[in-house]
Amino acid sequence: MTSPYLELVASLRQAFPQPVSDRVHDAYFVFSFLRALDQLDAMKSVSPLLGKPALLDYEGARLSRVEDAPQSLEHVTQMLVQHLSGLFIWGHPRAQINVVPPPTIASIIGGLLPSIYNPNLVSEESSKQVAVAEVEVSSMTASMIGYDPAQSAGLFTFGGTATVLYGVKLGLAKACPESGRTGLRERIVILCSERAHYACLTVANWLGIGQDNVIQIPCSAENEMRTCLLETMAREVLAGGGKIAAIVATMGTTDHFGLDDLGTIHDIRDRLVDEFKLDYVPHIHADAVIGWAWSVFNDYDFHVNALDFRPRTVRALAGARRRIQQLPLADSVGIDFHKTGFCPYISTLFLVKNSHDLELISREQSDTPYLFHDGHYHPGRYTLETSRSGSGTLAALANLRLFGKNGLRSLLGHVVAMAEELREHLEGHAATTVVNRGNFGPVTLFRVYPDGVDTFSIAEHELKEASYREKLLAHNEYNRRIFHLVQADALKGEGVVISLTDCYRETDYGEPMVALKSYILSPFAEEKYIEAVLESLWKAREKIAAEDRA
Ligand SMILES: *Cc1c(COP(=O)(O)O)cnc(C)c1O
């Protein structure tokens, strides 16, 4: 008679991949996964949702407790699958929701393999060739954005926010070298644009800089930092005895795909160092978590246009490249493969132009550049994290190899072409106005108006004139109603799911301007789905007009 615990161990052994090859058990492993995929597949339909819209039962969730008895793998899998029901299918052609890509099969496998063998990127001892993959992806990406891979270094981390954290931390170490030990004792600021991601605030808060010391520079109509104001505000800080931890340039803002002018920002930084005889060089971090992918066009010949993009698409891609090719001017760059690189969460790379910068945040100071100290790779000496998964790294490597430059160019070119198509229609119609006009990316922000509104001038009036407050608020509400009708249509598999942003910007008199947002990232996007968006908008307008008449 064996003890009960040994029986349980024996049965639970079946729930682990076998350490020594066992073909029969391998088949069980693969088949278990296949069953999960089958169940998920059965939840697909013409609607861009897995299964049905789900009621989220938090009450029930709070009553959940761990049971005494183990459950079978089959049972657990089924339960897990259920937790995916109601999710949007980001890659569905009827989904234009947000900057969330559908992951490729290669990147899914890249993400899965490490979860089976659990490499830990804290050291090369525990990660071996996965550590090599981190160096590989860092070099490939560095070279793509225009860094010298022989000088630069990279590490995978926990999301775009973490890349801002690393960038600002390096800047702090440069401006206040003792602050890591003594804490902050002087006023130090982060400069970024008013459209920068709130990660800048988070980072200032968590690093002890203080959110109030994030200076948000007003933007132009193109959602770019107004660099003349950057210069004025930076000068004020320095003249007042303050320091600059970092200037964060946003290369692809979250909602508008605004691209800051890094060239001018870099010139201003250098000028201020001279003028104020600074004993440190304020760090420039490029938050390019969205825009980095466009660097694949840095060496694309738009004149020859071998991939045969349409003229409007060429214009948009070249317009984005104009800014993105300045990326190598930044001292560090944040890159999300889980945004515009078609990888599963989390796949985020932080790149520094000069690998020696990492010594500033190393736990063990040494005079040898320790990136390859004694010929060995020791990322655990300078990463914030201890354990780091290899999933993001292998997923990124998978897609860089799967796509090659031409694959990524084609995918980006396609989504931009679709966005241009939508913009062309929206700009051409009397009832709609595009509010991120002149934009070159895959995101379109627009407002819809009822009959009788002059859409050529209304957005401008609403933005600048307080006398339009009432109208603005009414139109905000109108756009919310349109959104709900379009959403309902989409869930029936007729329209397309788009999203609503409560405040794409504030008016000059301090009210939020609501906008509808189409973010196209699906490789399955096609013209007929652009038409479906428009039809759904017209249907919603008519419905509201009828309701309001009634
Ligand atoms: C999404 C985003 C972030 C945050 O990145 P995560 O990967 O979601 O943590 C930071 N900056 C910008 C501009 C973003 O769009």
The ligand as an SDF file (V2000), in Angstrom:
LIG
                    3D

 15 15  0  0  0  0  0  0  0  0999 V2000
    1.8870   51.6080  -24.8170 C   0  0  0  0  0  0  0  0  0  0  0  0
    2.8270   52.7080  -24.5490 C   0  0  0  0  0  0  0  0  0  0  0  0
    3.6380   52.7090  -23.4110 C   0  0  0  0  0  0  0  0  0  0  0  0
    3.5130   51.6610  -22.3570 C   0  0  0  0  0  0  0  0  0  0  0  0
    3.9980   50.4640  -22.8800 O   0  0  0  0  0  0  0  0  0  0  0  0
    3.5150   49.0380  -22.3790 P   0  0  0  0  0  0  0  0  0  0  0  0
    4.2920   48.1120  -23.2120 O   0  0  0  0  0  0  0  0  0  0  0  0
    2.0330   48.9930  -22.6060 O   0  0  0  0  0  0  0  0  0  0  0  0
    3.8760   48.9700  -20.9300 O   0  0  0  0  0  0  0  0  0  0  0  0
    4.5800   53.7190  -23.2880 C   0  0  0  0  0  0  0  0  0  0  0  0
    4.6730   54.6980  -24.2140 N   0  0  0  0  0  0  0  0  0  0  0  0
    3.8840   54.7550  -25.3000 C   0  0  0  0  0  0  0  0  0  0  0  0
    4.0440   55.8660  -26.2830 C   0  0  0  0  0  0  0  0  0  0  0  0
    2.9260   53.7640  -25.5000 C   0  0  0  0  0  0  0  0  0  0  0  0
    2.1080   53.8080  -26.5560 O   0  0  0  0  0  0  0  0  0  0  0  0
  1  2  1  0
  2  3  1  0
  2 14  2  0
  3  4  1  0
  3 10  2  0
  4  5  1  0
  5  6  1  0
  6  7  2  0
  6  8  1  0
  6  9  1  0
 10 11  1  0
 11 12  2  0
 12 13  1  0
 12 14  1  0
 14 15  1  0
M  END
$$$$
